[in-house]
Amino acid sequence: MKIIIAGAGRVGTSVAEALVSEANDITVIDTDGVRVAELQNRFDLRGLVGNAALPSILQAGGAADADMLIAVTAYDETNLVACKIAADLFNTPMRIARVRNTELQQHPNLIGESGFRATQVIFPEQTVTDYLLKLVDFPEALQVLEFADVRASLIAVRAFAGGPLVSHPIKELRRHIPNVDTRIVALFRGDASVRVDGDTLIQPDDEVFFLAA
């Protein structure tokens, strides 16, 4: 995919690093030339110094044939205007904006297709709050992620000595929790991933990832 990332701060850098590793065509735009140069030196991507809220800068960044714009600068206004320009002038299909001002959550028409035309808006503060609430609901969980409008959850837990599944093969899972629609999809031991099949034995301190309804 051809992706434009507006913003070379911590979030933009992390996103660029993740997407470059998947062999995407990445262009990073930022007003800070030093940051842009550092990213170009670290990763196989193109850097552009400028304001992503200007049509000329987005055009120079390749918006005319980009598949996605990810606007994560430090300024909500820049992120939203960049989405609007990408949609109206360049027909960029996917436009993601990070917005810190939570008041805008109460006015989705301002940021959606009828407003600034962001196809997806990320409110970081609300995201953190929601994540912490999930961990409160599952106090023993290391992580809780939800998918498909909360129809499925990925829950990570740490196995403990004496637990019902420890030292038993995964295929015995149904015997221990017969009424729960779940399966183990990943297992980490130390820093290494362990292959998961019916005969895999869970050991104390393993991180076990369950996909559950």
MDTraj code that builds the backbone (N, CA, C; nanometers):
import mdtraj as md
import numpy as np

residues = "MET LYS ILE ILE ILE ALA GLY ALA GLY ARG VAL GLY THR SER VAL ALA GLU ALA LEU VAL SER GLU ALA ASN ASP ILE THR VAL ILE ASP THR ASP GLY VAL ARG VAL ALA GLU LEU GLN ASN ARG PHE ASP LEU ARG GLY LEU VAL GLY ASN ALA ALA LEU PRO SER ILE LEU GLN ALA GLY GLY ALA ALA ASP ALA ASP MET LEU ILE ALA VAL THR ALA TYR ASP GLU THR ASN LEU VAL ALA CYS LYS ILE ALA ALA ASP LEU PHE ASN THR PRO MET ARG ILE ALA ARG VAL ARG ASN THR GLU LEU GLN GLN HIS PRO ASN LEU ILE GLY GLU SER GLY PHE ARG ALA THR GLN VAL ILE PHE PRO GLU GLN THR VAL THR ASP TYR LEU LEU LYS LEU VAL ASP PHE PRO GLU ALA LEU GLN VAL LEU GLU PHE ALA ASP VAL ARG ALA SER LEU ILE ALA VAL ARG ALA PHE ALA GLY GLY PRO LEU VAL SER HIS PRO ILE LYS GLU LEU ARG ARG HIS ILE PRO ASN VAL ASP THR ARG ILE VAL ALA LEU PHE ARG GLY ASP ALA SER VAL ARG VAL ASP GLY ASP THR LEU ILE GLN PRO ASP ASP GLU VAL PHE PHE LEU ALA ALA".split()
xyz = np.array([
    [0.0829, -0.1196, 0.0000],
    [0.0000, 0.0000, 0.0000],
    [0.0873, 0.1260, 0.0000],
    [0.0326, 0.2312, -0.0548],
    [0.1008, 0.3600, -0.0511],
    [0.0371, 0.4425, 0.0595],
    [0.1160, 0.4764, 0.1616],
    [0.0629, 0.5370, 0.2834],
    [0.1387, 0.6658, 0.3138],
    [0.0624, 0.7711, 0.3468],
    [0.1203, 0.8969, 0.3921],
    [0.0984, 0.9074, 0.5423],
    [0.2045, 0.9351, 0.6164],
    [0.1950, 0.9570, 0.7603],
    [0.2273, 1.1024, 0.7869],
    [0.1304, 1.1753, 0.8376],
    [0.1522, 1.3154, 0.8732],
    [0.1854, 1.3220, 1.0212],
    [0.3084, 1.3591, 1.0501],
    [0.3528, 1.3647, 1.1888],
    [0.4654, 1.2668, 1.2142],
    [0.5800, 1.3184, 1.2570],
    [0.6975, 1.2348, 1.2816],
    [0.7323, 1.2312, 1.4295],
    [0.6318, 1.2457, 1.5154],
    [0.6546, 1.2332, 1.6588],
    [0.6615, 1.0876, 1.7002],
    [0.6360, 1.0605, 1.8279],
    [0.6479, 0.9229, 1.8769],
    [0.5476, 0.8300, 1.8095],
    [0.4239, 0.8765, 1.7952],
    [0.3222, 0.7919, 1.7321],
    [0.3535, 0.7714, 1.5850],
    [0.3827, 0.8788, 1.5149],
    [0.4143, 0.8671, 1.3730],
    [0.5346, 0.7784, 1.3474],
    [0.6359, 0.7903, 1.4323],
    [0.7548, 0.7071, 1.4177],
    [0.7217, 0.5600, 1.4398],
    [0.6433, 0.5310, 1.5424],
    [0.6055, 0.3924, 1.5701],
    [0.5237, 0.3332, 1.4559],
    [0.4303, 0.4123, 1.4041],
    [0.3481, 0.3648, 1.2927],
    [0.4347, 0.3404, 1.1697],
    [0.5258, 0.4329, 1.1428],
    [0.6140, 0.4167, 1.0265],
    [0.6984, 0.2914, 1.0384],
    [0.7543, 0.2680, 1.1566],
    [0.8367, 0.1496, 1.1778],
    [0.7574, 0.0220, 1.1547],
    [0.6340, 0.0181, 1.2048],
    [0.5515, -0.1015, 1.1883],
    [0.5127, -0.1238, 1.0431],
    [0.4778, -0.0168, 0.9729],
    [0.4297, -0.0320, 0.8357],
    [0.5427, -0.0555, 0.7361],
    [0.6583, 0.0036, 0.7612],
    [0.7721, -0.0200, 0.6717],
    [0.8107, -0.1668, 0.6729],
    [0.8020, -0.2309, 0.7889],
    [0.8392, -0.3718, 0.7993],
    [0.7468, -0.4618, 0.7199],
    [0.6296, -0.4091, 0.6799],
    [0.5355, -0.4862, 0.5997],
    [0.5461, -0.4516, 0.4517],
    [0.6563, -0.3893, 0.4139],
    [0.6873, -0.3599, 0.2735],
    [0.5870, -0.2649, 0.2093],
    [0.5395, -0.1661, 0.2868],
    [0.4534, -0.0622, 0.2308],
    [0.5381, 0.0531, 0.1786],
    [0.4801, 0.1318, 0.0900],
    [0.5450, 0.2515, 0.0369],
    [0.5050, 0.3679, 0.1272],
    [0.5983, 0.4140, 0.2100],
    [0.5665, 0.5105, 0.3147],
    [0.6283, 0.6466, 0.2845],
    [0.5469, 0.7512, 0.3021],
    [0.5962, 0.8891, 0.3003],
    [0.5577, 0.9549, 0.4320],
    [0.6551, 1.0138, 0.5007],
    [0.6305, 1.0823, 0.6269],
    [0.6457, 1.2323, 0.6054],
    [0.5448, 1.3072, 0.6531],
    [0.5461, 1.4532, 0.6409],
    [0.5520, 1.5144, 0.7801],
    [0.6422, 1.6108, 0.7988],
    [0.6497, 1.6806, 0.9266],
    [0.7165, 1.8160, 0.9031],
    [0.6838, 1.9125, 0.9876],
    [0.7461, 2.0442, 0.9757],
    [0.8870, 2.0470, 1.0329],
    [0.9235, 1.9443, 1.1095],
    [1.0558, 1.9359, 1.1720],
    [1.1495, 1.8575, 1.0805],
    [1.2390, 1.9288, 1.0147],
    [1.3298, 1.8644, 0.9208],
    [1.4236, 1.7647, 0.9846],
    [1.4621, 1.7891, 1.1102],
    [1.5527, 1.6979, 1.1794],
    [1.4851, 1.5637, 1.2015],
    [1.3605, 1.5662, 1.2471],
    [1.2874, 1.4414, 1.2671],
    [1.2711, 1.3641, 1.1371],
    [1.2373, 1.4372, 1.0322],
    [1.2193, 1.3717, 0.9022],
    [1.3491, 1.3060, 0.8574],
    [1.4598, 1.3761, 0.8731],
    [1.5898, 1.3216, 0.8329],
    [1.6248, 1.1971, 0.9142],
    [1.5954, 1.1999, 1.0448],
    [1.6239, 1.0841, 1.1288],
    [1.5444, 0.9619, 1.0838],
    [1.4176, 0.9826, 1.0482],
    [1.3363, 0.8699, 1.0014],
    [1.3885, 0.8155, 0.8693],
    [1.4301, 0.9047, 0.7803],
    [1.4851, 0.8594, 0.6526],
    [1.6128, 0.7786, 0.6725],
    [1.6915, 0.8169, 0.7710],
    [1.8153, 0.7440, 0.7980],
    [1.7893, 0.6067, 0.8598],
    [1.6810, 0.5958, 0.9385],
    [1.6515, 0.4709, 1.0085],
    [1.5741, 0.3714, 0.9234],
    [1.4831, 0.4222, 0.8400],
    [1.3919, 0.3325, 0.7698],
    [1.3936, 0.3582, 0.6190],
    [1.3430, 0.2597, 0.5476],
    [1.3316, 0.2710, 0.4025],
    [1.2000, 0.3413, 0.3695],
    [1.2027, 0.4736, 0.3783],
    [1.0841, 0.5530, 0.3500],
    [1.1253, 0.6884, 0.2937],
    [1.0252, 0.7603, 0.2471],
    [1.0487, 0.8930, 0.1924],
    [1.0058, 0.9975, 0.2944],
    [1.0837, 1.1014, 0.3125],
    [1.0503, 1.2084, 0.4042],
    [1.0233, 1.3379, 0.3307],
    [0.9299, 1.4156, 0.3831],
    [0.8957, 1.5444, 0.3227],
    [0.8757, 1.6458, 0.4341],
    [0.9451, 1.7588, 0.4255],
    [0.9330, 1.8642, 0.5261],
    [0.8252, 1.9616, 0.4817],
    [0.7241, 1.9798, 0.5685],
    [0.6174, 2.0724, 0.5348],
    [0.4964, 2.0522, 0.6219],
    [0.3949, 2.1360, 0.5994],
    [0.2695, 2.1336, 0.6741],
    [0.1686, 2.0470, 0.5997],
    [0.1270, 1.9367, 0.6615],
    [0.0366, 1.8424, 0.5947],
    [-0.1030, 1.8992, 0.5741],
    [-0.1322, 2.0166, 0.6303],
    [-0.2628, 2.0791, 0.6094],
    [-0.2646, 2.1676, 0.4848],
    [-0.1594, 2.1612, 0.4053],
    [-0.1530, 2.2373, 0.2802],
    [-0.1676, 2.1437, 0.1611],
    [-0.2537, 2.1767, 0.0650],
    [-0.2717, 2.0898, -0.0521],
    [-0.1425, 2.0635, -0.1277],
    [-0.0568, 2.1646, -0.1396],
    [0.0671, 2.1468, -0.2156],
    [0.1584, 2.0442, -0.1505],
    [0.1600, 2.0415, -0.0175],
    [0.2464, 1.9459, 0.0539],
    [0.1914, 1.8049, 0.0390],
    [0.0609, 1.7888, 0.0537],
    [0.0019, 1.6562, 0.0356],
    [0.0210, 1.6065, -0.1070],
    [0.0081, 1.6970, -0.2025],
    [0.0306, 1.6576, -0.3413],
    [0.1753, 1.6131, -0.3618],
    [0.2695, 1.6894, -0.3049],
    [0.4105, 1.6514, -0.3162],
    [0.4379, 1.5193, -0.2468],
    [0.3598, 1.4880, -0.1440],
    [0.3759, 1.3615, -0.0724],
    [0.3126, 1.2424, -0.1423],
    [0.2456, 1.2680, -0.2545],
    [0.1876, 1.1568, -0.3307],
    [0.0436, 1.1262, -0.2984],
    [-0.0314, 1.2265, -0.2486],
    [-0.1703, 1.2006, -0.2099],
    [-0.2578, 1.1604, -0.3277],
    [-0.2203, 1.1998, -0.4468],
    [-0.3045, 1.1708, -0.5632],
    [-0.3232, 1.0218, -0.5866],
    [-0.2260, 0.9404, -0.5482],
    [-0.2411, 0.7955, -0.5662],
    [-0.2158, 0.7182, -0.4365],
    [-0.2304, 0.7862, -0.3236],
    [-0.2120, 0.7194, -0.1943],
    [-0.3350, 0.6366, -0.1592],
    [-0.3123, 0.5271, -0.0897],
    [-0.4225, 0.4435, -0.0417],
    [-0.4713, 0.4860, 0.0954],
    [-0.3841, 0.5528, 0.1720],
    [-0.4189, 0.5849, 0.3105],
    [-0.3417, 0.7066, 0.3588],
    [-0.4106, 0.7896, 0.4374],
    [-0.3466, 0.9000, 0.5092],
    [-0.3650, 0.8733, 0.6578],
    [-0.2553, 0.8775, 0.7323],
    [-0.2599, 0.8642, 0.8776],
    [-0.2083, 0.9953, 0.9354],
    [-0.2998, 1.0764, 0.9905],
    [-0.2636, 1.2095, 1.0391],
    [-0.2501, 1.2072, 1.1906],
    [-0.1263, 1.2099, 1.2381],
    [-0.0982, 1.1994, 1.3818],
    [-0.0008, 1.3084, 1.4254],
    [-0.0181, 1.4294, 1.3727],
    [0.0638, 1.5404, 1.4186],
    [0.0187, 1.5804, 1.5593],
    [0.0876, 1.6767, 1.6186],
    [0.0537, 1.7215, 1.7540],
    [-0.0692, 1.8107, 1.7565],
    [-0.1236, 1.8452, 1.6399],
    [-0.2332, 1.9414, 1.6333],
    [-0.3574, 1.8779, 1.5709],
    [-0.4689, 1.8813, 1.6451],
    [-0.5942, 1.8271, 1.5938],
    [-0.6342, 1.8941, 1.4628],
    [-0.6171, 2.0255, 1.4578],
    [-0.6592, 2.1001, 1.3397],
    [-0.5862, 2.0523, 1.2149],
    [-0.4561, 2.0326, 1.2285],
    [-0.3771, 1.9851, 1.1149],
    [-0.4246, 1.8473, 1.0704],
    [-0.4483, 1.7601, 1.1659],
    [-0.4890, 1.6235, 1.1326],
    [-0.6237, 1.6214, 1.0600],
    [-0.7185, 1.6994, 1.1094],
    [-0.8516, 1.6998, 1.0485],
    [-0.8513, 1.7686, 0.9116],
    [-0.7812, 1.8796, 0.9007],
    [-0.7747, 1.9487, 0.7719],
    [-0.7041, 1.8617, 0.6684],
    [-0.6007, 1.7918, 0.7087],
    [-0.5304, 1.7022, 0.6159],
    [-0.6257, 1.5955, 0.5618],
    [-0.7123, 1.5420, 0.6495],
    [-0.8101, 1.4429, 0.6043],
    [-0.9073, 1.5043, 0.5042],
    [-0.9535, 1.6241, 0.5337],
    [-1.0473, 1.6933, 0.4450],
    [-0.9860, 1.7166, 0.3072],
    [-0.8636, 1.7651, 0.3045],
    [-0.7959, 1.7910, 0.1775],
    [-0.7726, 1.6611, 0.1018],
    [-0.7287, 1.5577, 0.1727],
    [-0.7019, 1.4290, 0.1075],
    [-0.8280, 1.3729, 0.0440],
    [-0.9426, 1.3933, 0.1094],
    [-1.0682, 1.3427, 0.0560],
    [-1.1180, 1.4279, -0.0606],
    [-1.1232, 1.5596, -0.0406],
    [-1.1843, 1.6478, -0.1399],
    [-1.1006, 1.6651, -0.2652],
    [-0.9696, 1.6760, -0.2476],
    [-0.8834, 1.7054, -0.3622],
    [-0.8195, 1.5820, -0.4248],
    [-0.7943, 1.4789, -0.3440],
    [-0.7160, 1.3660, -0.3946],
    [-0.7880, 1.2314, -0.3864],
    [-0.9082, 1.2293, -0.3315],
    [-0.9872, 1.1051, -0.3218],
    [-0.9107, 0.9918, -0.2526],
    [-0.8332, 1.0260, -0.1522],
    [-0.7628, 0.9228, -0.0759],
    [-0.8659, 0.8352, -0.0042],
    [-0.8660, 0.7041, -0.0276],
    [-0.9746, 0.6190, 0.0237],
    [-0.9841, 0.6110, 0.1755],
    [-0.8704, 0.5966, 0.2444],
    [-0.8710, 0.5790, 0.3894],
    [-0.8001, 0.6966, 0.4540],
    [-0.8702, 0.7602, 0.5523],
    [-0.8154, 0.8805, 0.6148],
    [-0.8342, 0.8696, 0.7659],
    [-0.7238, 0.8570, 0.8373],
    [-0.7269, 0.8344, 0.9815],
    [-0.6673, 0.9558, 1.0516],
    [-0.7392, 1.0065, 1.1525],
    [-0.6915, 1.1243, 1.2257],
    [-0.6858, 1.0959, 1.3745],
    [-0.5780, 1.1385, 1.4375],
    [-0.5717, 1.1378, 1.5842],
    [-0.6215, 1.2720, 1.6335],
    [-0.7174, 1.2680, 1.7266],
    [-0.7781, 1.3901, 1.7795],
    [-0.7768, 1.3826, 1.9312],
    [-0.7170, 1.4806, 1.9956],
    [-0.7092, 1.4817, 2.1420],
    [-0.8300, 1.5497, 2.2066],
    [-0.8933, 1.6407, 2.1354],
    [-1.0062, 1.7139, 2.1910],
    [-1.1288, 1.6230, 2.1967],
    [-1.1590, 1.5727, 2.3169],
    [-1.2679, 1.4757, 2.3309],
    [-1.4058, 1.5387, 2.3110],
    [-1.4140, 1.6714, 2.3136],
    [-1.5432, 1.7355, 2.2883],
    [-1.5958, 1.7006, 2.1495],
    [-1.5044, 1.6782, 2.0567],
    [-1.5455, 1.6457, 1.9204],
    [-1.6120, 1.5091, 1.9117],
    [-1.5932, 1.4251, 2.0126],
    [-1.6626, 1.2971, 2.0139],
    [-1.8135, 1.3161, 2.0197],
    [-1.8561, 1.4278, 2.0755],
    [-1.9992, 1.4551, 2.0859],
    [-2.0576, 1.5097, 1.9559],
    [-1.9721, 1.5346, 1.8570],
    [-2.0178, 1.5917, 1.7296],
    [-1.9584, 1.5127, 1.6131],
    [-1.9985, 1.3875, 1.5980],
    [-1.9393, 1.3043, 1.4915],
    [-1.9618, 1.3591, 1.3517],
    [-2.0664, 1.4415, 1.3352],
    [-2.0922, 1.4988, 1.2022],
    [-1.9824, 1.5964, 1.1619],
    [-1.9127, 1.6540, 1.2600],
    [-1.8057, 1.7476, 1.2281],
    [-1.6807, 1.6784, 1.1765],
    [-1.6577, 1.5567, 1.2220],
    [-1.5327, 1.4899, 1.1858],
    [-1.5537, 1.3787, 1.0835],
    [-1.6782, 1.3386, 1.0632],
    [-1.7082, 1.2299, 0.9703],
    [-1.7187, 1.2766, 0.8264],
    [-1.7893, 1.1989, 0.7458],
    [-1.7955, 1.2230, 0.6015],
    [-1.8582, 1.3567, 0.5659],
    [-1.9475, 1.4056, 0.6504],
    [-2.0123, 1.5335, 0.6211],
    [-1.9325, 1.6532, 0.6724],
    [-1.8235, 1.6281, 0.7442],
    [-1.7417, 1.7355, 0.7982],
    [-1.5997, 1.7306, 0.7459],
    [-1.5069, 1.6962, 0.8351],
    [-1.3663, 1.6909, 0.7951],
    [-1.3308, 1.5624, 0.7199],
    [-1.4265, 1.4719, 0.7080],
    [-1.4169, 1.3548, 0.6209],
    [-1.3109, 1.2533, 0.6638],
    [-1.2876, 1.2440, 0.7938],
    [-1.2008, 1.1369, 0.8439],
    [-1.2803, 1.0069, 0.8434],
    [-1.2235, 0.9020, 0.7857],
    [-1.2933, 0.7733, 0.7867],
    [-1.2783, 0.7019, 0.9199],
    [-1.1745, 0.7386, 0.9968],
    [-1.1535, 0.6817, 1.1293],
    [-1.0871, 0.7868, 1.2160],
    [-1.1404, 0.8067, 1.3364],
    [-1.0831, 0.9021, 1.4307],
    [-1.0403, 0.8277, 1.5558],
    [-0.9185, 0.8531, 1.6001],
    [-0.8654, 0.7912, 1.7209],
    [-0.8561, 0.8980, 1.8295],
    [-0.9291, 0.8753, 1.9398],
    [-0.9212, 0.9628, 2.0563],
    [-0.8322, 0.8936, 2.1592],
    [-0.7051, 0.9308, 2.1705],
    [-0.6110, 0.8529, 2.2536],
    [-0.6493, 0.8449, 2.4004],
    [-0.6963, 0.9555, 2.4588],
    [-0.7332, 0.9520, 2.5997],
    [-0.8478, 0.8543, 2.6241],
    [-0.9495, 0.8586, 2.5360],
    [-1.0620, 0.7676, 2.5515],
    [-1.0193, 0.6239, 2.5288],
    [-0.9262, 0.6039, 2.4358],
    [-0.8775, 0.4694, 2.4084],
    [-0.8094, 0.4103, 2.5316],
    [-0.7269, 0.4920, 2.5983],
    [-0.6591, 0.4448, 2.7197],
    [-0.7604, 0.4129, 2.8286],
    [-0.8596, 0.5000, 2.8449],
    [-0.9623, 0.4771, 2.9469],
    [-1.0373, 0.3474, 2.9204],
    [-1.0782, 0.3281, 2.7955],
    [-1.1508, 0.2055, 2.7609],
    [-1.0656, 0.0827, 2.7884],
    [-0.9362, 0.0932, 2.7579],
    [-0.8467, -0.0204, 2.7790],
    [-0.8345, -0.0532, 2.9280],
    [-0.8216, 0.0500, 3.0104],
    [-0.8102, 0.0268, 3.1540],
    [-0.9391, -0.0329, 3.2106],
    [-1.0537, 0.0104, 3.1606],
    [-1.1801, -0.0458, 3.2068],
    [-1.1909, -0.1933, 3.1726],
    [-1.1390, -0.2325, 3.0556],
    [-1.1399, -0.3750, 3.0189],
    [-1.0538, -0.4553, 3.1160],
    [-0.9395, -0.3987, 3.1538],
    [-0.8528, -0.4703, 3.2468],
    [-0.9158, -0.4795, 3.3859],
    [-0.9972, -0.3795, 3.4209],
    [-1.0698, -0.3878, 3.5478],
    [-1.1739, -0.4993, 3.5417],
    [-1.2392, -0.5114, 3.4266],
    [-1.3394, -0.6177, 3.4099],
    [-1.2745, -0.7561, 3.4121],
    [-1.1482, -0.7642, 3.3668],
    [-1.0749, -0.8914, 3.3642],
    [-0.9469, -0.8720, 3.4455],
    [-0.9551, -0.8726, 3.5781],
    [-0.8410, -0.8328, 3.6618],
    [-0.7169, -0.9195, 3.6464],
    [-0.7312, -1.0429, 3.5993],
    [-0.6136, -1.1289, 3.5844],
    [-0.5548, -1.1232, 3.4432],
    [-0.6163, -1.0445, 3.3567],
    [-0.5712, -1.0387, 3.2176],
    [-0.4513, -0.9457, 3.2021],
    [-0.3614, -0.9840, 3.1110],
    [-0.2501, -0.8974, 3.0741],
    [-0.2919, -0.7997, 2.9654],
    [-0.3770, -0.8474, 2.8736],
    [-0.4279, -0.7645, 2.7653],
    [-0.5703, -0.8080, 2.7352],
    [-0.6501, -0.7124, 2.6894],
    [-0.7851, -0.7425, 2.6406],
    [-0.8082, -0.6589, 2.5161],
    [-0.8284, -0.7243, 2.4035],
    [-0.8563, -0.6563, 2.2771],
    [-0.9875, -0.7091, 2.2214],
    [-1.0683, -0.6184, 2.1652],
    [-1.1990, -0.6583, 2.1125],
    [-1.2038, -0.6375, 1.9620],
    [-1.2790, -0.7245, 1.8947],
    [-1.2893, -0.7226, 1.7496],
    [-1.4352, -0.7414, 1.7081],
    [-1.4632, -0.7064, 1.5820],
    [-1.5939, -0.7336, 1.5206],
    [-1.7082, -0.6801, 1.6067],
    [-1.6969, -0.5507, 1.6446],
    [-1.8009, -0.4874, 1.7265],
    [-1.8268, -0.5650, 1.8546],
    [-1.7201, -0.6054, 1.9200],
    [-1.7218, -0.6723, 2.0511],
    [-1.7806, -0.8135, 2.0435],
    [-1.7892, -0.8690, 1.9241],
    [-1.8375, -1.0075, 1.9136],
    [-1.7275, -1.1079, 1.9472],
    [-1.6025, -1.0623, 1.9458],
    [-1.4911, -1.1515, 1.9797],
    [-1.3888, -1.0743, 2.0616],
    [-1.3226, -1.1435, 2.1533],
    [-1.2199, -1.0816, 2.2373],
    [-1.0929, -1.1654, 2.2354],
    [-0.9795, -1.0971, 2.2347],
    [-0.8506, -1.1623, 2.2511],
    [-0.8010, -1.1278, 2.3904],
    [-0.7865, -1.2278, 2.4755],
    [-0.7503, -1.2066, 2.6148],
    [-0.6210, -1.2819, 2.6458],
    [-0.5221, -1.2106, 2.6976],
    [-0.3947, -1.2717, 2.7338],
    [-0.3882, -1.2888, 2.8848],
    [-0.3508, -1.4072, 2.9299],
    [-0.3347, -1.4345, 3.0727],
    [-0.2014, -1.5043, 3.0948],
    [-0.1533, -1.4995, 3.2183],
    [-0.0303, -1.5688, 3.2515],
    [-0.0636, -1.6975, 3.3275],
    [-0.0112, -1.8100, 3.2790],
    [-0.0349, -1.9380, 3.3449],
    [0.0382, -1.9422, 3.4785],
    [-0.0225, -2.0052, 3.5771],
    [0.0391, -2.0131, 3.7097],
    [0.0504, -2.1587, 3.7529],
    [0.1516, -2.1858, 3.8312],
    [0.1737, -2.3224, 3.8797],
    [0.0490, -2.3721, 3.9531],
    [0.0067, -2.4906, 3.9189],
    [-0.1125, -2.5477, 3.9801],
    [-0.2404, -2.5149, 3.9081],
    [-0.2329, -2.4306, 3.8041],
    [-0.3518, -2.3983, 3.7258],
    [-0.4043, -2.5209, 3.6538],
    [-0.5334, -2.5250, 3.6220],
    [-0.5944, -2.6452, 3.5648],
    [-0.5390, -2.6872, 3.4298],
    [-0.4829, -2.5938, 3.3529],
    [-0.4297, -2.6297, 3.2218],
    [-0.2787, -2.6494, 3.2216],
    [-0.2105, -2.6076, 3.3267],
    [-0.0643, -2.6169, 3.3303],
    [-0.0214, -2.7634, 3.3311],
    [0.0771, -2.7923, 3.2453],
    [0.1318, -2.9276, 3.2282],
    [0.0334, -3.0232, 3.1634],
    [-0.0712, -2.9687, 3.1016],
    [-0.1656, -3.0494, 3.0262],
    [-0.1647, -3.0028, 2.8805],
    [-0.1947, -3.0901, 2.7859],
    [-0.2006, -3.0486, 2.6460],
    [-0.3209, -2.9593, 2.6191],
    [-0.3052, -2.8718, 2.5219],
    [-0.4111, -2.7772, 2.4892],
    [-0.5394, -2.8479, 2.4470],
    [-0.5286, -2.9648, 2.3890],
    [-0.6488, -3.0347, 2.3431],
    [-0.7430, -3.0708, 2.4581],
    [-0.6956, -3.0613, 2.5832],
    [-0.7821, -3.0883, 2.6973],
    [-0.8593, -2.9642, 2.7437],
    [-0.8437, -2.8523, 2.6700],
    [-0.9099, -2.7278, 2.7081],
    [-1.0603, -2.7462, 2.7235],
    [-1.1221, -2.8159, 2.6283],
    [-1.2673, -2.8333, 2.6305],
    [-1.3136, -2.9078, 2.7558],
    [-1.2308, -2.9951, 2.8052],
    [-1.2701, -3.0716, 2.9225],
    [-1.2756, -2.9817, 3.0469],
    [-1.1886, -2.8810, 3.0493],
    [-1.1832, -2.7926, 3.1656],
    [-1.2883, -2.6824, 3.1593],
    [-1.3139, -2.6307, 3.0399],
    [-1.4145, -2.5237, 3.0244],
    [-1.5073, -2.5605, 2.9084],
    [-1.5943, -2.6592, 2.9271],
    [-1.6773, -2.7107, 2.8180],
    [-1.7817, -2.6128, 2.7671],
    [-1.8199, -2.5139, 2.8470],
    [-1.9291, -2.4251, 2.8083],
    [-1.8825, -2.2883, 2.7586],
    [-1.7522, -2.2756, 2.7344],
    [-1.6981, -2.1486, 2.6865],
    [-1.6471, -2.1663, 2.5437],
    [-1.6959, -2.0786, 2.4540],
    [-1.6553, -2.0859, 2.3136],
    [-1.5227, -2.0110, 2.2978],
    [-1.4111, -2.0831, 2.3068],
    [-1.2805, -2.0189, 2.3009],
    [-1.1765, -2.1145, 2.2451],
    [-1.0644, -2.0580, 2.2028],
    [-0.9501, -2.1399, 2.1619],
    [-0.8221, -2.0619, 2.1881],
    [-0.7144, -2.1343, 2.2088],
    [-0.5834, -2.0718, 2.2298],
    [-0.5202, -2.0473, 2.0933],
    [-0.4848, -1.9222, 2.0674],
    [-0.4326, -1.8860, 1.9356],
    [-0.2850, -1.8488, 1.9375],
    [-0.2293, -1.8262, 2.0569],
    [-0.0866, -1.7918, 2.0647],
    [-0.0359, -1.8224, 2.2045],
    [0.0945, -1.8522, 2.2108],
    [0.1566, -1.8879, 2.3382],
    [0.3003, -1.8369, 2.3368],
    [0.3366, -1.7632, 2.4433],
    [0.4717, -1.7106, 2.4531],
    [0.5367, -1.7615, 2.5808],
    [0.6600, -1.8085, 2.5668],
    [0.7386, -1.8595, 2.6797],
    [0.8677, -1.7791, 2.6836],
    [0.8816, -1.6945, 2.7858],
    [0.9935, -1.6013, 2.7842],
    [0.9707, -1.4992, 2.6738],
    [1.0683, -1.4817, 2.5877],
    [1.0546, -1.3895, 2.4756],
    [1.0260, -1.4613, 2.3453],
    [1.0004, -1.5907, 2.3512],
    [0.9845, -1.6693, 2.2293],
    [0.8409, -1.7176, 2.2131],
    [0.7967, -1.7196, 2.0884],
    [0.6658, -1.7751, 2.0562],
    [0.6759, -1.9277, 2.0507],
    [0.5753, -1.9942, 2.1052],
    [0.5703, -2.1403, 2.1057],
    [0.4610, -2.1848, 2.0108],
    [0.4916, -2.2824, 1.9286],
    [0.3922, -2.3334, 1.8341],
    [0.2732, -2.3906, 1.9112],
    [0.1538, -2.3566, 1.8645],
    [0.0319, -2.4006, 1.9322],
    [-0.0366, -2.5095, 1.8506],
    [-0.0503, -2.6285, 1.9107],
    [-0.1331, -2.7344, 1.8533],
    [-0.1930, -2.8140, 1.9683],
    [-0.2673, -2.9153, 1.9380],
    [-0.3379, -2.9893, 2.0414],
    [-0.2484, -3.0532, 2.1451],
    [-0.1242, -3.0836, 2.1086],
    [-0.0342, -3.1522, 2.2016],
    [0.0592, -3.0570, 2.2766],
    [0.0495, -2.9270, 2.2499],
    [0.1345, -2.8291, 2.3183],
    [0.1017, -2.8262, 2.4677],
    [0.2050, -2.8316, 2.5506],
    [0.1860, -2.8265, 2.6955],
    [0.2064, -2.6836, 2.7461],
    [0.1152, -2.6355, 2.8260],
    [0.1278, -2.5043, 2.8882],
    [0.2102, -2.5169, 3.0149],
    [0.3071, -2.4252, 3.0317],
    [0.3953, -2.4280, 3.1477],
    [0.3729, -2.3045, 3.2343],
    [0.4084, -2.3117, 3.3625],
    [0.3966, -2.1934, 3.4484],
    [0.4698, -2.0734, 3.3884],
    [0.4079, -1.9569, 3.4003],
    [0.4592, -1.8277, 3.3504],
    [0.4434, -1.8105, 3.2013],
    [0.3868, -1.9074, 3.1299],
    [0.3557, -1.8860, 2.9880],
    [0.2515, -1.7764, 2.9747],
    [0.2636, -1.6955, 2.8688],
    [0.1579, -1.6006, 2.8336],
    [0.0686, -1.6695, 2.7311],
    [-0.0570, -1.6857, 2.7649],
    [-0.1518, -1.7607, 2.6825],
    [-0.2567, -1.6653, 2.6287],
    [-0.2770, -1.6686, 2.4966],
    [-0.3721, -1.5800, 2.4319],
    [-0.4952, -1.6589, 2.3886],
    [-0.6100, -1.6220, 2.4443],
    [-0.7373, -1.6868, 2.4121],
    [-0.8200, -1.5968, 2.3198],
    [-0.8750, -1.6556, 2.2163],
    [-0.9736, -1.5872, 2.1335],
    [-1.1101, -1.6430, 2.1746],
    [-1.1985, -1.5557, 2.2231],
    [-1.3240, -1.6018, 2.2804],
    [-1.4399, -1.5162, 2.2333],
    [-1.5566, -1.5778, 2.2286],
    [-1.6796, -1.5035, 2.1991],
    [-1.7124, -1.4133, 2.3165],
])
top = md.Topology()
chain = top.add_chain()
for i, resn in enumerate(residues, 1):
    res = top.add_residue(resn, chain, resSeq=i)
    for name in ("N", "CA", "C"):
        top.add_atom(name, md.element.get_by_symbol(name[0]), res)
traj = md.Trajectory(xyz[None], top)
